[in-house]
Each structure stands twice: as structure tokens, then as C-alpha cells.
Amino acid sequence: MQLDKLRGEHLDELFEAILTLEDKEECYRFFDDIATISEIQSLTQRLQVAKMLREGATYHAIVQETSASTTTISRVKRCLNYGNDGYNTVLERLEDKTEE
């Protein structure tokens, strides 16, 4: 896991802080304070790329819809196929939530 290099008290505290957020509005306020617009856009883009890859979209369609580079798409695809199932876990939970 890539984050093992950063694992420790400070990263744990960041994750604990995120887990305390109770709704989208709190997320907006927290992420507005902690990250730049560019960082948030990159995270958002990667999640959309992962979602589209899971839905079977082509690289061309993903580039058209998200403006992601093919390098970003390849990295996300590698994470989906060989990563720690972070994307899959979140996307499955979002799908389940949508079905409710």
C-alpha cells in the first residue's frame, strides 16, 4: 500500500477528522479549508474516472467527459484492478445507497 510510507499519527488524525464529518455541507466546508480547488478537482476527476471504468466506458469517452489524461485513466484502472479495493469499496457503497 502506497500510504504505508505515510502511515502514522498525523495521517491517522487526518482520517479521523474526515470520519467526524456528518454531512455534505460539513465536507464542503472542511475540504474548502484543507485543500486547493485543483486538489479537489483532481480527486473528483479520479473518482469519476473509476466510476466510468467500472461501467465499461472507453478511454475516449472518459477523456471526453472528464478531461482526464490517458495517464490518469491508466493509473485509476491499475488501482481498480490491482489496488487495495478503495475505489471499489466506495463505488459499491454509493451504488447500494442509490438503490435504496
Wavefront OBJ file of the C-alpha trace (Angstrom):
o trace
v 0.000 0.000 0.000
v 1.450 3.371 -1.028
v 0.137 5.105 2.077
v 2.157 2.797 4.321
v 5.057 5.201 3.719
v 2.994 7.974 5.330
v 1.229 5.881 7.940
v 1.420 7.383 11.367
v -0.139 9.659 13.934
v -0.654 12.640 11.635
v -2.281 10.716 8.792
v -4.424 8.835 11.301
v -5.552 12.191 12.686
v -6.487 13.427 9.203
v -8.576 10.314 8.557
v -10.205 10.576 11.980
v -11.042 14.208 11.210
v -12.679 13.231 7.909
v -14.662 10.491 9.647
v -16.135 13.087 12.039
v -17.845 14.951 9.195
v -21.586 14.397 9.420
v -22.978 15.666 6.125
v -22.086 17.087 2.709
v -22.150 20.681 3.933
v -19.524 19.880 6.581
v -17.472 18.147 3.872
v -17.696 21.226 1.651
v -16.518 23.490 4.472
v -13.694 21.189 5.612
v -12.326 20.445 2.143
v -12.601 24.115 1.177
v -10.291 24.888 4.093
v -7.862 21.967 3.764
v -7.376 21.603 0.003
v -6.977 23.757 -3.068
v -9.591 23.816 -5.804
v -7.129 21.985 -8.057
v -6.583 19.205 -5.488
v -10.317 18.737 -5.018
v -10.875 18.709 -8.786
v -8.200 16.021 -9.185
v -9.779 13.821 -6.529
v -13.226 14.328 -8.035
v -11.934 13.540 -11.516
v -10.281 10.306 -10.362
v -13.472 9.101 -8.705
v -15.459 9.833 -11.879
v -12.858 8.003 -13.971
v -13.103 4.975 -11.658
v -16.884 5.026 -11.877
v -16.833 5.203 -15.671
v -14.232 2.428 -15.945
v -16.386 0.167 -13.762
v -19.326 0.939 -16.057
v -17.255 -0.160 -19.073
v -16.649 3.243 -20.651
v -13.874 3.575 -23.204
v -10.826 5.750 -22.642
v -12.115 8.084 -25.360
v -15.475 8.531 -23.627
v -13.771 9.107 -20.280
v -11.429 11.736 -21.745
v -14.405 13.457 -23.392
v -16.499 13.547 -20.206
v -13.858 14.150 -17.541
v -10.926 15.747 -19.416
v -8.681 13.254 -17.602
v -5.420 12.353 -19.278
v -4.928 8.815 -20.506
v -2.162 8.543 -17.885
v -4.657 9.330 -15.111
v -7.141 6.862 -16.572
v -4.462 4.153 -16.706
v -3.448 4.791 -13.087
v -7.037 4.603 -11.893
v -7.590 1.422 -13.920
v -4.485 -0.122 -12.344
v -5.859 0.736 -8.885
v -9.215 -0.803 -9.758
v -7.585 -3.992 -10.983
v -4.581 -4.373 -8.693
v -5.002 -1.867 -5.876
v -6.383 -2.105 -2.371
v -10.081 -2.043 -3.416
v -10.541 1.506 -2.134
v -12.326 2.685 -5.264
v -14.394 -0.488 -5.469
v -15.453 -0.265 -1.826
v -16.600 3.330 -2.138
v -18.288 2.903 -5.511
v -20.145 -0.235 -4.379
v -21.395 1.614 -1.295
v -22.511 4.561 -3.407
v -24.337 2.167 -5.748
v -26.035 0.473 -2.785
v -27.044 3.870 -1.393
v -28.517 4.882 -4.767
v -30.564 1.661 -4.921
v -32.149 2.291 -1.508
l 1 2 3 4 5 6 7 8 9 10 11 12 13 14 15 16 17 18 19 20 21 22 23 24 25 26 27 28 29 30 31 32 33 34 35 36 37 38 39 40 41 42 43 44 45 46 47 48 49 50 51 52 53 54 55 56 57 58 59 60 61 62 63 64 65 66 67 68 69 70 71 72 73 74 75 76 77 78 79 80 81 82 83 84 85 86 87 88 89 90 91 92 93 94 95 96 97 98 99 100
